Structure formats: structure tokens, C-alpha cells
Amino acid sequence: MASQQTRPARGMRDLLPEDVRRREYVIGIVARVYERYGFEPLETPALENIETLTGKYGEEGNKLIFKVLRRGEHESAGETDLALRYDLTVPLARVVAEYRGKLPKFFKRYQIQPVWRADRPARGRFREFFQCDVDAIGSRSPIVETELCAAVSDVLVALGFRDFTIRLNHRRVLSGLLQAAGVDAALQGPALVAVDKLDKIGKDGVQAELIGRGVDSAAASRVLETFHGAVSIAHARELVAAIPDAVAGVDELDRILTLSAATSAAEYVRFDPSLARGLSYYTGAIMEVAVPDLAGSLGGGGRYDGLIGMFLGEDVPACGFSLGLERILVVMAERNMFPAEVQQASADVLVAVFDDQTVPEALKLAAELRAQGVRVEVYPEPDKLGKQMKYAAAKTIPFAAILGGDELARGEVTIKNLQTGAQESIARASVAAVIRRTANREPRAASRGSD
């Protein structure tokens, strides 16, 4: 009889212990940095009402929403009433509208949860993935964008990145540049969707898509000349000089860049006229993180002053940034950026078990060490010592604690370093300190993400 398929669904993944350790390491750093900037945690349900999500992401995004069929007696109708959340921004907008009276004037939140998209899987792109969002609600000040860029910079630097760029643009500047290139207002939305694919399908691919979306070939060529070239913010100002709304957008970008010079983001923020970001809810500045060895971005965001108003009936200023946890993990793994303690096994020491008579003392030793902050695994059954050492080495557990009859009689424990092969018998009360000192570890705090 044939066995059942054991692979996860396409675009989904099982997370093995090493994957989870890496993920928790990154999440811990992200949360700590965001909390230093005054952001508070928020969580929302995986499922949203279908009407909450549809119409918020543009034509491309709507196609990628995972919809849920009605259940029970309504199942045969083939209708949908729920959907898995596509991102964390629209659920945030719903939360702000729902709890507006209970939230502070300036609501700053971070949220680290999975989202789902019916997308084509690729390197660093999955159908289920985590986003690390940080958003500020209630202010139109460019200080908001500046602080978001600084917070994101601090996260990436803390993770070990040094070669990233935070690309910065503005939807009104984009609109002005398209208008100056001769793209009709009615075609600007579709044109932005095409321009947003520059780093994925290249210049020729974008030109073909622009023409396919109705932009005439001459205008398409001018668009590519503008967005594929090295246009400075001063040149952008010249190109949109006759379009007041776009000039105002340039002024906002100029202010963000000036303010960023006083922050940790100073060396990373750059104006990039080719940055489009296809989501339709953006209204102002937009940002995206790029690294040299990844097609696509490590994250992005922008200002979306009109989105909450779709739920509340009045516009509420809002701006946010989303880091893609999966892509960060892919790049960090390829670059070998994780510290040794994240790569190693979940235990610092294996307590060996000689025979049934020594089991109580082995368990007692394990409890003593755990109480002092040491991570301990007890071998689950009596076995040859060589097999127990081989098991520990295979799991990259650095030490083994051997507690036989002789050690018990002396009040000592034999500690074997499984990397060097050296071993020594030491007083039982000193075992935890020796292991921590040799492994260069302090006692672990109980909460997730603690140092």
C-alpha cells in the first residue's frame, strides 16, 4: 500500500529546530529594537472577513488573497466569507477603527505574525510567511518616516547587515514623474504596478508590460528613461516643476532625508525614483530595503493616510514599515550571519545515564543545573557511554556530564568537552559555573528573545 504524501503544501514549510532557533533569534532582536522606539506589541486573527481585505491591495494583490469557503449548509454555494490575512497593515487599520476611542492619540505598534499569499513560490518567497511590522498612527509629521527608517536600520545593523540601502520615494513624486513622461492619469495606477517589477523582470519586461497596459510606446520609453536612470532629487524637482502636488512630494522627501542625517539611518537612506511599491493604499512617502545579493527586498512600507478612513469614515494619518522575516533568514543563512549559540543544539550539556540505579541522581543533577540557567538534556535510557557521547556530538551538544558510582562517591561529576575530547572531574556544585564559563554563556532569561 502506497504511503501518503508527506511533503507540506507547495509554498509552505515545516520548521525544524534549527529553523525555529534562527527565527526566534531574529524576532527577539526585532522586538527589542522596536520597543526601544516606543512601539507596543499587537496581534490580530489569522482570518478576516473577506470584505475587510478585498479592494485594499490593488488588482495584483486581490488575486493573491487566500479565500475561505462558507462552511456547513452554505458550503455547496461555493461562496467565500472569510480570508487569511494578506498583510498586517489592513488588519491594523481595522483595529484602529474598532478601538479608536481606547487608543492613544499617537498609537505606535509592532506586530510579528504570519500572513498568507497565493503567490508563486520562489527563493525567499513563500505562501505562508512572517512579517515584522512597525507602524505609527496619528501624525503626518515627517519625523514618523524618519524614526521608522532609523528603527529599521537599527534592526538590520543589530542582525549584522552593513550593505543595505533604504530606498525612498513618494507616491506624489511618482505620479508627477509619470505625468511628465506623458502617461495619462487613468493609466498611472497600472503603470506603477509595472514599474514596481523593474528589479524582477528588468527594463525590457517593464516596457513590454507598460505597452500591454495601454501606455503608448513613446511614453513608455520616457518612463523607463526616468525610472531606470540615476535621477537625483534635484533633477526630479526639475522634471515635476510644473506639477505642484509632485513638488510638495519632493519637499517631503527632502525633509525626511535632512532629518535622517541626524539618525542611525543617515548612511543608508537614499532617494530612488524607480521605487514604486505596487500596493494601492500608499498616499505619501514609500520605503524599501535592498541588499546586493537578493532580487526583491528585505522589506518595505510607506504612508497610507487614507486606509483607516475606509473603515472609520475619516482619514487618520498612518505610516508603517514591514520587514520580511523569511527573506532576512534566507540571506543571513547564505551569508553565515547567525552567531554560534544560535547554530548549536538546544542543550549545553547531556547528562549520561549509566544504569537504572543512577537514574535518580542523573535527574537530580539535571534539575540542579537547570535551576542555574544551564540547558540540559538527559539521555532517556541506560546505554553504552560511547553511544551516548556519539548522540550528543551529533546534536552538537558541547558537553557531557558523567555521573557514575565513582563520581557519586566523591561528590563529583566528570565533564567531557565533546569538541576537544578533554575531560575532568569537578565538584558537583561547580558544574554549572564551569559549563557556562567554558561556553561563554550567562544564565538564560525565561522570556523569548532575551539575551
VOLUM-858522 format. One record per residue (C-alpha): residue number from 1; residue in three letters; chain; x, y, z. Coordinates in nm, 2 decimals. Example, Ala and Ser with C-alpha at 12.3 -4.5 7.8 and 13.67 -1.06 7.14 Angstrom:
// VOLUM-858522
<r 1, Ala, A, <1.23, -0.45, 0.78>> <r 2, Ser, A, <1.37, -0.11, 0.71>> 
***
This chain:
// VOLUM-858522
<r 1, Met, A, <0.00, 0.00, 0.00>> <r 2, Ala, A, <0.15, 0.33, -0.11>> <r 3, Ser, A, <0.24, 0.58, 0.17>> <r 4, Gln, A, <0.06, 0.91, 0.18>> <r 5, Gln, A, <0.24, 1.23, 0.06>> <r 6, Thr, A, <0.44, 1.37, 0.35>> <r 7, Arg, A, <0.56, 1.70, 0.19>> <r 8, Pro, A, <0.39, 2.02, 0.31>> <r 9, Ala, A, <0.17, 2.20, 0.07>> <r 10, Arg, A, <0.36, 2.40, -0.20>> <r 11, Gly, A, <0.49, 2.73, -0.07>> <r 12, Met, A, <0.45, 2.61, 0.29>> <r 13, Arg, A, <0.73, 2.47, 0.52>> <r 14, Asp, A, <0.79, 2.26, 0.82>> <r 15, Leu, A, <1.02, 2.44, 1.06>> <r 16, Leu, A, <1.28, 2.21, 1.22>> <r 17, Pro, A, <1.46, 2.30, 1.55>> <r 18, Glu, A, <1.74, 2.49, 1.37>> <r 19, Asp, A, <1.49, 2.69, 1.17>> <r 20, Val, A, <1.30, 2.79, 1.48>> <r 21, Arg, A, <1.61, 2.89, 1.67>> <r 22, Arg, A, <1.72, 3.12, 1.39>> <r 23, Arg, A, <1.36, 3.26, 1.36>> <r 24, Glu, A, <1.34, 3.33, 1.74>> <r 25, Tyr, A, <1.68, 3.50, 1.73>> <r 26, Val, A, <1.57, 3.74, 1.46>> <r 27, Ile, A, <1.23, 3.80, 1.62>> <r 28, Gly, A, <1.39, 3.87, 1.95>> <r 29, Ile, A, <1.62, 4.14, 1.80>> <r 30, Val, A, <1.34, 4.30, 1.60>> <r 31, Ala, A, <1.11, 4.32, 1.91>> <r 32, Arg, A, <1.38, 4.47, 2.13>> <r 33, Val, A, <1.47, 4.74, 1.88>> <r 34, Tyr, A, <1.11, 4.84, 1.81>> <r 35, Glu, A, <1.04, 4.86, 2.19>> <r 36, Arg, A, <1.33, 5.09, 2.23>> <r 37, Tyr, A, <1.15, 5.33, 1.99>> <r 38, Gly, A, <0.83, 5.32, 2.20>> <r 39, Phe, A, <0.63, 5.07, 1.99>> <r 40, Glu, A, <0.39, 4.83, 2.16>> <r 41, Pro, A, <0.30, 4.47, 2.06>> <r 42, Leu, A, <-0.03, 4.39, 1.88>> <r 43, Glu, A, <-0.18, 4.06, 1.75>> <r 44, Thr, A, <-0.48, 4.01, 1.52>> <r 45, Pro, A, <-0.66, 3.70, 1.40>> <r 46, Ala, A, <-0.54, 3.49, 1.11>> <r 47, Leu, A, <-0.88, 3.51, 0.95>> <r 48, Glu, A, <-1.05, 3.83, 0.85>> <r 49, Asn, A, <-1.39, 3.90, 0.69>> <r 50, Ile, A, <-1.35, 3.89, 0.32>> <r 51, Glu, A, <-1.47, 4.25, 0.27>> <r 52, Thr, A, <-1.20, 4.37, 0.52>> <r 53, Leu, A, <-0.93, 4.26, 0.28>> <r 54, Thr, A, <-1.07, 4.29, -0.08>> <r 55, Gly, A, <-1.02, 4.62, -0.26>> <r 56, Lys, A, <-0.72, 4.73, -0.04>> <r 57, Tyr, A, <-0.43, 4.59, -0.23>> <r 58, Gly, A, <-0.49, 4.67, -0.60>> <r 59, Glu, A, <-0.57, 4.43, -0.88>> <r 60, Glu, A, <-0.25, 4.23, -0.83>> <r 61, Gly, A, <-0.29, 4.19, -0.46>> <r 62, Asn, A, <-0.66, 4.09, -0.48>> <r 63, Lys, A, <-0.56, 3.79, -0.69>> <r 64, Leu, A, <-0.33, 3.66, -0.42>> <r 65, Ile, A, <-0.58, 3.66, -0.13>> <r 66, Phe, A, <-0.64, 3.31, 0.01>> <r 67, Lys, A, <-1.02, 3.29, 0.04>> <r 68, Val, A, <-1.22, 3.06, 0.27>> <r 69, Leu, A, <-1.54, 2.89, 0.15>> <r 70, Arg, A, <-1.85, 2.92, 0.36>> <r 71, Arg, A, <-1.90, 2.63, 0.59>> <r 72, Gly, A, <-2.18, 2.39, 0.69>> <r 73, Glu, A, <-2.50, 2.42, 0.50>> <r 74, His, A, <-2.36, 2.71, 0.29>> <r 75, Glu, A, <-2.06, 2.51, 0.17>> <r 76, Ser, A, <-2.22, 2.39, -0.15>> <r 77, Ala, A, <-2.28, 2.75, -0.26>> <r 78, Gly, A, <-1.91, 2.80, -0.33>> <r 79, Glu, A, <-1.92, 3.14, -0.18>> <r 80, Thr, A, <-1.65, 3.29, 0.05>> <r 81, Asp, A, <-1.70, 3.50, 0.36>> <r 82, Leu, A, <-1.35, 3.48, 0.52>> <r 83, Ala, A, <-0.99, 3.51, 0.41>> <r 84, Leu, A, <-0.65, 3.46, 0.55>> <r 85, Arg, A, <-0.48, 3.79, 0.62>> <r 86, Tyr, A, <-0.27, 3.91, 0.32>> <r 87, Asp, A, <-0.06, 4.15, 0.53>> <r 88, Leu, A, <-0.07, 4.31, 0.88>> <r 89, Thr, A, <-0.14, 4.66, 0.77>> <r 90, Val, A, <-0.51, 4.63, 0.67>> <r 91, Pro, A, <-0.59, 4.44, 1.00>> <r 92, Leu, A, <-0.42, 4.72, 1.19>> <r 93, Ala, A, <-0.64, 4.97, 1.01>> <r 94, Arg, A, <-0.94, 4.77, 1.11>> <r 95, Val, A, <-0.82, 4.76, 1.48>> <r 96, Val, A, <-0.76, 5.14, 1.49>> <r 97, Ala, A, <-1.12, 5.20, 1.35>> <r 98, Glu, A, <-1.26, 4.95, 1.60>> <r 99, Tyr, A, <-1.08, 5.07, 1.91>> <r 100, Arg, A, <-1.02, 5.44, 1.82>> <r 101, Gly, A, <-1.16, 5.57, 2.15>> <r 102, Lys, A, <-0.94, 5.34, 2.36>> <r 103, Leu, A, <-0.61, 5.40, 2.18>> <r 104, Pro, A, <-0.37, 5.69, 2.25>> <r 105, Lys, A, <-0.35, 5.99, 2.02>> <r 106, Phe, A, <-0.03, 5.86, 1.87>> <r 107, Phe, A, <-0.06, 5.48, 1.85>> <r 108, Lys, A, <0.27, 5.31, 1.79>> <r 109, Arg, A, <0.26, 4.93, 1.74>> <r 110, Tyr, A, <0.48, 4.65, 1.62>> <r 111, Gln, A, <0.33, 4.31, 1.51>> <r 112, Ile, A, <0.52, 3.99, 1.42>> <r 113, Gln, A, <0.28, 3.73, 1.28>> <r 114, Pro, A, <0.23, 3.51, 0.97>> <r 115, Val, A, <0.05, 3.62, 0.66>> <r 116, Trp, A, <-0.07, 3.42, 0.36>> <r 117, Arg, A, <-0.05, 3.49, -0.02>> <r 118, Ala, A, <-0.14, 3.27, -0.31>> <r 119, Asp, A, <0.18, 3.37, -0.48>> <r 120, Arg, A, <0.42, 3.17, -0.69>> <r 121, Pro, A, <0.69, 3.03, -0.46>> <r 122, Ala, A, <1.05, 3.13, -0.52>> <r 123, Arg, A, <1.38, 3.19, -0.33>> <r 124, Gly, A, <1.28, 3.37, -0.01>> <r 125, Arg, A, <0.92, 3.38, -0.13>> <r 126, Phe, A, <0.66, 3.16, 0.03>> <r 127, Arg, A, <0.28, 3.13, 0.06>> <r 128, Glu, A, <0.29, 3.14, 0.43>> <r 129, Phe, A, <0.55, 3.38, 0.58>> <r 130, Phe, A, <0.61, 3.61, 0.88>> <r 131, Gln, A, <0.61, 3.98, 0.86>> <r 132, Cys, A, <0.76, 4.21, 1.12>> <r 133, Asp, A, <0.56, 4.53, 1.10>> <r 134, Val, A, <0.61, 4.86, 1.28>> <r 135, Asp, A, <0.35, 5.14, 1.24>> <r 136, Ala, A, <0.28, 5.49, 1.38>> <r 137, Ile, A, <-0.08, 5.62, 1.37>> <r 138, Gly, A, <-0.20, 5.97, 1.42>> <r 139, Ser, A, <0.07, 6.21, 1.28>> <r 140, Arg, A, <0.16, 6.35, 0.94>> <r 141, Ser, A, <0.50, 6.47, 1.06>> <r 142, Pro, A, <0.80, 6.35, 0.86>> <r 143, Ile, A, <0.95, 6.27, 1.19>> <r 144, Val, A, <0.74, 5.95, 1.17>> <r 145, Glu, A, <0.91, 5.83, 0.84>> <r 146, Thr, A, <1.25, 5.93, 0.98>> <r 147, Glu, A, <1.20, 5.73, 1.30>> <r 148, Leu, A, <1.08, 5.43, 1.11>> <r 149, Cys, A, <1.39, 5.43, 0.88>> <r 150, Ala, A, <1.61, 5.46, 1.19>> <r 151, Ala, A, <1.44, 5.17, 1.37>> <r 152, Val, A, <1.47, 4.95, 1.06>> <r 153, Ser, A, <1.83, 5.05, 1.03>> <r 154, Asp, A, <1.90, 4.96, 1.39>> <r 155, Val, A, <1.73, 4.62, 1.34>> <r 156, Leu, A, <1.94, 4.53, 1.04>> <r 157, Val, A, <2.27, 4.65, 1.19>> <r 158, Ala, A, <2.19, 4.45, 1.51>> <r 159, Leu, A, <2.14, 4.14, 1.29>> <r 160, Gly, A, <2.48, 4.21, 1.12>> <r 161, Phe, A, <2.38, 4.38, 0.79>> <r 162, Arg, A, <2.60, 4.66, 0.67>> <r 163, Asp, A, <2.55, 4.67, 0.29>> <r 164, Phe, A, <2.18, 4.75, 0.28>> <r 165, Thr, A, <2.01, 5.06, 0.14>> <r 166, Ile, A, <1.67, 5.21, 0.24>> <r 167, Arg, A, <1.53, 5.33, -0.09>> <r 168, Leu, A, <1.30, 5.63, -0.05>> <r 169, Asn, A, <1.04, 5.77, -0.29>> <r 170, His, A, <0.69, 5.94, -0.28>> <r 171, Arg, A, <0.37, 5.84, -0.45>> <r 172, Arg, A, <0.30, 6.20, -0.55>> <r 173, Val, A, <0.65, 6.23, -0.69>> <r 174, Leu, A, <0.59, 5.90, -0.88>> <r 175, Ser, A, <0.26, 6.04, -1.02>> <r 176, Gly, A, <0.43, 6.36, -1.12>> <r 177, Leu, A, <0.71, 6.18, -1.30>> <r 178, Leu, A, <0.46, 5.96, -1.49>> <r 179, Gln, A, <0.26, 6.27, -1.58>> <r 180, Ala, A, <0.58, 6.45, -1.70>> <r 181, Ala, A, <0.66, 6.14, -1.91>> <r 182, Gly, A, <0.32, 6.16, -2.08>> <r 183, Val, A, <0.13, 5.88, -1.90>> <r 184, Asp, A, <-0.24, 5.96, -1.87>> <r 185, Ala, A, <-0.38, 5.98, -1.52>> <r 186, Ala, A, <-0.61, 5.69, -1.58>> <r 187, Leu, A, <-0.31, 5.47, -1.66>> <r 188, Gln, A, <-0.09, 5.57, -1.38>> <r 189, Gly, A, <-0.20, 5.30, -1.14>> <r 190, Pro, A, <-0.14, 5.02, -1.39>> <r 191, Ala, A, <0.19, 5.19, -1.48>> <r 192, Leu, A, <0.31, 5.19, -1.12>> <r 193, Val, A, <0.23, 4.81, -1.10>> <r 194, Ala, A, <0.46, 4.76, -1.40>> <r 195, Val, A, <0.74, 4.99, -1.27>> <r 196, Asp, A, <0.73, 4.81, -0.94>> <r 197, Lys, A, <0.86, 4.50, -1.12>> <r 198, Leu, A, <1.18, 4.66, -1.25>> <r 199, Asp, A, <1.40, 4.45, -1.02>> <r 200, Lys, A, <1.22, 4.13, -1.11>> <r 201, Ile, A, <1.16, 4.15, -1.49>> <r 202, Gly, A, <1.41, 4.41, -1.60>> <r 203, Lys, A, <1.38, 4.72, -1.82>> <r 204, Asp, A, <1.26, 4.53, -2.13>> <r 205, Gly, A, <1.00, 4.34, -1.94>> <r 206, Val, A, <0.86, 4.66, -1.78>> <r 207, Gln, A, <0.85, 4.84, -2.11>> <r 208, Ala, A, <0.65, 4.55, -2.27>> <r 209, Glu, A, <0.41, 4.54, -1.97>> <r 210, Leu, A, <0.36, 4.92, -1.99>> <r 211, Ile, A, <0.26, 4.90, -2.35>> <r 212, Gly, A, <0.04, 4.60, -2.27>> <r 213, Arg, A, <-0.14, 4.81, -2.01>> <r 214, Gly, A, <-0.21, 5.08, -2.26>> <r 215, Val, A, <0.08, 5.32, -2.23>> <r 216, Asp, A, <0.20, 5.43, -2.58>> <r 217, Ser, A, <0.55, 5.33, -2.67>> <r 218, Ala, A, <0.70, 5.68, -2.66>> <r 219, Ala, A, <0.56, 5.75, -2.31>> <r 220, Ala, A, <0.68, 5.40, -2.20>> <r 221, Ser, A, <1.03, 5.48, -2.32>> <r 222, Arg, A, <1.03, 5.81, -2.13>> <r 223, Val, A, <0.91, 5.63, -1.82>> <r 224, Leu, A, <1.20, 5.39, -1.84>> <r 225, Glu, A, <1.45, 5.67, -1.91>> <r 226, Thr, A, <1.33, 5.83, -1.58>> <r 227, Phe, A, <1.29, 5.54, -1.36>> <r 228, His, A, <1.58, 5.32, -1.48>> <r 229, Gly, A, <1.83, 5.61, -1.47>> <r 230, Ala, A, <2.01, 5.78, -1.19>> <r 231, Val, A, <1.78, 6.07, -1.12>> <r 232, Ser, A, <1.88, 6.29, -0.83>> <r 233, Ile, A, <1.62, 6.46, -0.61>> <r 234, Ala, A, <1.72, 6.79, -0.76>> <r 235, His, A, <1.66, 6.66, -1.11>> <r 236, Ala, A, <1.32, 6.51, -1.00>> <r 237, Arg, A, <1.22, 6.85, -0.88>> <r 238, Glu, A, <1.31, 7.00, -1.22>> <r 239, Leu, A, <1.11, 6.73, -1.40>> <r 240, Val, A, <0.79, 6.79, -1.19>> <r 241, Ala, A, <0.84, 7.17, -1.15>> <r 242, Ala, A, <0.50, 7.24, -1.33>> <r 243, Ile, A, <0.31, 6.99, -1.11>> <r 244, Pro, A, <0.25, 7.15, -0.76>> <r 245, Asp, A, <0.14, 6.83, -0.60>> <r 246, Ala, A, <0.45, 6.65, -0.70>> <r 247, Val, A, <0.67, 6.94, -0.59>> <r 248, Ala, A, <0.51, 6.91, -0.25>> <r 249, Gly, A, <0.61, 6.54, -0.25>> <r 250, Val, A, <0.97, 6.63, -0.34>> <r 251, Asp, A, <0.97, 6.88, -0.04>> <r 252, Glu, A, <0.86, 6.60, 0.19>> <r 253, Leu, A, <1.13, 6.37, 0.07>> <r 254, Asp, A, <1.39, 6.64, 0.11>> <r 255, Arg, A, <1.27, 6.69, 0.47>> <r 256, Ile, A, <1.29, 6.32, 0.55>> <r 257, Leu, A, <1.64, 6.30, 0.41>> <r 258, Thr, A, <1.75, 6.60, 0.61>> <r 259, Leu, A, <1.61, 6.47, 0.93>> <r 260, Ser, A, <1.76, 6.12, 0.87>> <r 261, Ala, A, <2.10, 6.27, 0.86>> <r 262, Ala, A, <2.07, 6.31, 1.24>> <r 263, Thr, A, <1.98, 5.94, 1.30>> <r 264, Ser, A, <2.13, 5.60, 1.27>> <r 265, Ala, A, <1.98, 5.57, 0.92>> <r 266, Ala, A, <2.19, 5.85, 0.78>> <r 267, Glu, A, <2.43, 5.64, 0.57>> <r 268, Tyr, A, <2.15, 5.40, 0.45>> <r 269, Val, A, <1.86, 5.62, 0.32>> <r 270, Arg, A, <1.87, 5.71, -0.05>> <r 271, Phe, A, <1.62, 5.87, -0.29>> <r 272, Asp, A, <1.53, 5.63, -0.56>> <r 273, Pro, A, <1.28, 5.74, -0.83>> <r 274, Ser, A, <1.24, 5.38, -0.95>> <r 275, Leu, A, <1.08, 5.27, -0.63>> <r 276, Ala, A, <0.71, 5.22, -0.69>> <r 277, Arg, A, <0.56, 4.97, -0.44>> <r 278, Gly, A, <0.25, 4.83, -0.60>> <r 279, Leu, A, <0.01, 4.84, -0.31>> <r 280, Ser, A, <-0.26, 5.09, -0.39>> <r 281, Tyr, A, <-0.32, 5.22, -0.04>> <r 282, Tyr, A, <0.01, 5.42, -0.02>> <r 283, Thr, A, <-0.05, 5.80, -0.02>> <r 284, Gly, A, <0.29, 5.96, 0.05>> <r 285, Ala, A, <0.65, 5.86, 0.12>> <r 286, Ile, A, <0.74, 5.49, 0.04>> <r 287, Met, A, <1.04, 5.30, 0.15>> <r 288, Glu, A, <1.21, 4.97, 0.07>> <r 289, Val, A, <1.52, 4.78, 0.19>> <r 290, Ala, A, <1.75, 4.64, -0.07>> <r 291, Val, A, <2.07, 4.43, -0.03>> <r 292, Pro, A, <2.30, 4.35, -0.32>> <r 293, Asp, A, <2.26, 3.97, -0.33>> <r 294, Leu, A, <1.87, 3.95, -0.32>> <r 295, Ala, A, <1.63, 4.02, -0.61>> <r 296, Gly, A, <1.35, 4.19, -0.44>> <r 297, Ser, A, <1.36, 4.35, -0.10>> <r 298, Leu, A, <1.41, 4.26, 0.27>> <r 299, Gly, A, <1.10, 4.48, 0.35>> <r 300, Gly, A, <0.92, 4.80, 0.27>> <r 301, Gly, A, <0.65, 5.03, 0.37>> <r 302, Gly, A, <0.52, 5.38, 0.34>> <r 303, Arg, A, <0.25, 5.63, 0.44>> <r 304, Tyr, A, <-0.11, 5.53, 0.40>> <r 305, Asp, A, <-0.32, 5.82, 0.53>> <r 306, Gly, A, <-0.64, 5.71, 0.36>> <r 307, Leu, A, <-0.66, 5.34, 0.46>> <r 308, Ile, A, <-0.80, 5.37, 0.81>> <r 309, Gly, A, <-1.06, 5.61, 0.67>> <r 310, Met, A, <-1.20, 5.32, 0.46>> <r 311, Phe, A, <-1.31, 5.17, 0.79>> <r 312, Leu, A, <-1.36, 5.47, 1.01>> <r 313, Gly, A, <-1.52, 5.72, 0.77>> <r 314, Glu, A, <-1.25, 5.98, 0.84>> <r 315, Asp, A, <-0.88, 6.00, 0.74>> <r 316, Val, A, <-0.63, 5.91, 1.00>> <r 317, Pro, A, <-0.26, 5.97, 0.94>> <r 318, Ala, A, <-0.06, 5.64, 0.93>> <r 319, Cys, A, <0.28, 5.52, 0.82>> <r 320, Gly, A, <0.45, 5.18, 0.86>> <r 321, Phe, A, <0.73, 4.95, 0.76>> <r 322, Ser, A, <0.72, 4.57, 0.72>> <r 323, Leu, A, <1.04, 4.35, 0.73>> <r 324, Gly, A, <1.01, 4.02, 0.56>> <r 325, Leu, A, <1.14, 3.77, 0.81>> <r 326, Glu, A, <1.17, 3.48, 0.56>> <r 327, Arg, A, <1.40, 3.68, 0.33>> <r 328, Ile, A, <1.61, 3.80, 0.61>> <r 329, Leu, A, <1.65, 3.44, 0.73>> <r 330, Val, A, <1.75, 3.33, 0.38>> <r 331, Val, A, <2.01, 3.60, 0.33>> <r 332, Met, A, <2.15, 3.55, 0.68>> <r 333, Ala, A, <2.18, 3.17, 0.64>> <r 334, Glu, A, <2.35, 3.21, 0.30>> <r 335, Arg, A, <2.60, 3.47, 0.45>> <r 336, Asn, A, <2.65, 3.26, 0.76>> <r 337, Met, A, <2.55, 3.55, 0.98>> <r 338, Phe, A, <2.40, 3.37, 1.28>> <r 339, Pro, A, <2.61, 3.35, 1.60>> <r 340, Ala, A, <2.74, 3.02, 1.71>> <r 341, Glu, A, <2.49, 2.99, 2.00>> <r 342, Val, A, <2.20, 3.00, 1.76>> <r 343, Gln, A, <2.35, 2.73, 1.54>> <r 344, Gln, A, <2.42, 2.49, 1.82>> <r 345, Ala, A, <2.18, 2.25, 1.98>> <r 346, Ser, A, <1.92, 2.35, 2.24>> <r 347, Ala, A, <2.12, 2.19, 2.52>> <r 348, Asp, A, <2.45, 2.29, 2.68>> <r 349, Val, A, <2.52, 1.95, 2.83>> <r 350, Leu, A, <2.40, 1.59, 2.80>> <r 351, Val, A, <2.37, 1.41, 3.14>> <r 352, Ala, A, <2.46, 1.05, 3.07>> <r 353, Val, A, <2.28, 0.76, 3.22>> <r 354, Phe, A, <2.49, 0.46, 3.33>> <r 355, Asp, A, <2.22, 0.22, 3.47>> <r 356, Asp, A, <1.88, 0.22, 3.63>> <r 357, Gln, A, <2.03, 0.27, 3.98>> <r 358, Thr, A, <2.19, 0.61, 3.88>> <r 359, Val, A, <1.88, 0.75, 3.70>> <r 360, Pro, A, <1.75, 0.94, 4.01>> <r 361, Glu, A, <2.09, 1.11, 4.06>> <r 362, Ala, A, <2.11, 1.19, 3.69>> <r 363, Leu, A, <1.77, 1.36, 3.71>> <r 364, Lys, A, <1.86, 1.54, 4.03>> <r 365, Leu, A, <2.18, 1.67, 3.87>> <r 366, Ala, A, <1.98, 1.79, 3.56>> <r 367, Ala, A, <1.74, 1.98, 3.79>> <r 368, Glu, A, <2.03, 2.14, 3.98>> <r 369, Leu, A, <2.19, 2.26, 3.65>> <r 370, Arg, A, <1.86, 2.39, 3.50>> <r 371, Ala, A, <1.80, 2.59, 3.82>> <r 372, Gln, A, <2.13, 2.77, 3.75>> <r 373, Gly, A, <2.04, 2.85, 3.39>> <r 374, Val, A, <2.21, 2.56, 3.21>> <r 375, Arg, A, <2.02, 2.39, 2.93>> <r 376, Val, A, <2.02, 2.02, 3.00>> <r 377, Glu, A, <1.92, 1.71, 2.81>> <r 378, Val, A, <1.91, 1.37, 3.00>> <r 379, Tyr, A, <1.98, 1.06, 2.79>> <r 380, Pro, A, <1.65, 0.88, 2.82>> <r 381, Glu, A, <1.78, 0.52, 2.88>> <r 382, Pro, A, <2.09, 0.34, 3.00>> <r 383, Asp, A, <2.33, 0.27, 2.72>> <r 384, Lys, A, <2.69, 0.23, 2.64>> <r 385, Leu, A, <2.88, 0.55, 2.72>> <r 386, Gly, A, <3.02, 0.57, 2.37>> <r 387, Lys, A, <2.68, 0.57, 2.21>> <r 388, Gln, A, <2.57, 0.85, 2.44>> <r 389, Met, A, <2.87, 1.06, 2.35>> <r 390, Lys, A, <2.81, 1.00, 1.98>> <r 391, Tyr, A, <2.45, 1.11, 2.02>> <r 392, Ala, A, <2.55, 1.43, 2.20>> <r 393, Ala, A, <2.81, 1.51, 1.93>> <r 394, Ala, A, <2.56, 1.45, 1.65>> <r 395, Lys, A, <2.33, 1.71, 1.82>> <r 396, Thr, A, <2.63, 1.95, 1.86>> <r 397, Ile, A, <2.58, 1.94, 2.24>> <r 398, Pro, A, <2.92, 2.07, 2.36>> <r 399, Phe, A, <2.95, 1.89, 2.69>> <r 400, Ala, A, <2.86, 1.56, 2.86>> <r 401, Ala, A, <2.81, 1.51, 3.23>> <r 402, Ile, A, <2.90, 1.17, 3.35>> <r 403, Leu, A, <2.78, 1.06, 3.69>> <r 404, Gly, A, <2.88, 0.70, 3.77>> <r 405, Gly, A, <2.93, 0.52, 4.10>> <r 406, Asp, A, <3.28, 0.66, 4.15>> <r 407, Glu, A, <3.17, 1.02, 4.09>> <r 408, Leu, A, <2.88, 0.98, 4.33>> <r 409, Ala, A, <3.11, 0.85, 4.60>> <r 410, Arg, A, <3.34, 1.15, 4.56>> <r 411, Gly, A, <3.06, 1.41, 4.52>> <r 412, Glu, A, <3.20, 1.50, 4.18>> <r 413, Val, A, <3.09, 1.50, 3.81>> <r 414, Thr, A, <3.31, 1.42, 3.52>> <r 415, Ile, A, <3.26, 1.68, 3.25>> <r 416, Lys, A, <3.37, 1.59, 2.89>> <r 417, Asn, A, <3.43, 1.85, 2.63>> <r 418, Leu, A, <3.29, 1.69, 2.32>> <r 419, Gln, A, <3.47, 1.93, 2.09>> <r 420, Thr, A, <3.82, 1.88, 2.22>> <r 421, Gly, A, <3.78, 1.53, 2.39>> <r 422, Ala, A, <3.92, 1.67, 2.72>> <r 423, Gln, A, <3.75, 1.57, 3.04>> <r 424, Glu, A, <3.79, 1.65, 3.41>> <r 425, Ser, A, <3.62, 1.56, 3.73>> <r 426, Ile, A, <3.50, 1.86, 3.93>> <r 427, Ala, A, <3.30, 1.93, 4.24>> <r 428, Arg, A, <2.93, 1.88, 4.17>> <r 429, Ala, A, <2.85, 2.23, 4.30>> <r 430, Ser, A, <3.08, 2.38, 4.04>> <r 431, Val, A, <2.95, 2.21, 3.73>> <r 432, Ala, A, <2.71, 2.49, 3.62>> <r 433, Ala, A, <2.97, 2.76, 3.65>> <r 434, Val, A, <3.23, 2.56, 3.46>> <r 435, Ile, A, <2.99, 2.49, 3.17>> <r 436, Arg, A, <2.88, 2.85, 3.15>> <r 437, Arg, A, <3.24, 2.98, 3.17>> <r 438, Thr, A, <3.37, 2.74, 2.91>> <r 439, Ala, A, <3.08, 2.80, 2.67>> <r 440, Asn, A, <3.10, 3.18, 2.73>> <r 441, Arg, A, <2.73, 3.18, 2.84>> <r 442, Glu, A, <2.54, 3.37, 3.10>> <r 443, Pro, A, <2.22, 3.22, 3.25>> <r 444, Arg, A, <1.93, 3.24, 3.00>> <r 445, Ala, A, <1.63, 3.45, 3.09>> <r 446, Ala, A, <1.30, 3.28, 3.06>> <r 447, Ser, A, <1.13, 3.51, 2.82>> <r 448, Arg, A, <1.15, 3.48, 2.44>> <r 449, Gly, A, <1.42, 3.68, 2.27>> <r 450, Ser, A, <1.61, 3.75, 2.60>> <r 451, Asp, A, <1.99, 3.77, 2.59>> 
***
